[in-house]
Amino acid sequence: MKDTALTKIHTSLGAKMVPFAGYNMPVSYEGVNIEHETVRKAVGVFDVSHMGEFLIEGPKALELIQKVSSNDASKLVVGKAQYSCLPNEIGGIVDDLIIYKIKEETYLLVVNASNIEKDWNHISKYNEGIGATMRDISDEYSLLAIQGPKAVEAMQSLSSIDLSAIKFYNFVVGDFAGIAHVIISATGYTGSGGFEIYCKNSEVEQVWDKVLEAGADFGIQPIGLAARDTLRLEMGYCLYGNDIDDTTSPLEAGLGWVTKFTKDFVNREALAKQKEEGPKRKLVAFRLEEKGIPRNGYTIVDEAGNEIGNVTSGTMSPSLSKGIGLGYVSTEHSKIDTTINIQIRKNKVPATIVKLPFYKA
């Protein structure tokens, strides 16, 4: 079990620590509902240093990224980031990721912690015939997510850069919290705005301390992974291993918007055929109409009790005080406002398919 550079600090703050993706991670400090509300209404800071980072460099870097990723990375300019996925050869997804263009011929790929080795091996396999320079820097860098509507105002004193000028899915490399060169990225997994800060492990303790100090007057609190999950689910953001995996296609998962058939990429022809014919199942968002909490693996049934799909993510929404979830259903049952039923133990609980996001600020 690996520790992040901040594990001792989390323990000293009384965080409940759990194993997650091979790391010892803080799941909560005060409780999921309190932490969730802090991010929705003020500002919170997450240690997400378990995420993986690869540098892809050299004159062949873009060629490799274009081959292994579904989105069109040729559209990236320096200072822009792009959400994408890595299709596999059998119609599924190796991982979802964010691609940053750091400078000409240098890209940073940020991947899920549980998939670091798998992703590295997959990309390396395609690089054999291309020859880009690849470096796994996951163990050298830390990542803090400072999220919430007060994030810009709370953090502005820590940088000479105008944080309010950094547009969504853009980033700058500059000074922050007394460190000369960090990546300040207007990205996140919560839907409440804010930044993600990439710095070296040797620098992150200083950044963490200064972030909490600067945010004190704005109600900042450290936030654990449990609230990160409820926050992302209220937005309908996919979680790898639940809503997408090696068996789910980008088109089934509603990720057609990051699947660009204007270029060649892994399994392009099969996915193009699926797009033409239409996927047989789709990932949908649903809201329970009665009391209950949907959970990963629960069966989705129609009025007659016939199985039509399964739940991939579910929770009691702290913002809505209702059970919400994501799940795959057969395409004929996937339209907005369709009534479905979640099998919760012996009860068939009615639910309505809704448009995302569940939560709107």
Helices and strands as residue ranges (DSSP letters): E 2-3, H 7-12, E 16-20, E 23-28, H 32-41, E 44-47, E 52-57, H 61-68, G 73-75, E 81-87, E 93-103, E 106-111, G 113-115, H 116-127, E 133-136, E 141-147, H 151-155, G 156-158, G 163-165, E 171-176, E 179-185, E 194-200, H 201-215, G 216-218, E 221-222, H 225-235, G 256-258, H 268-277, E 281-288, E 299-301, E 307-316, E 323-330, G 331-333, E 339-344, E 347-354
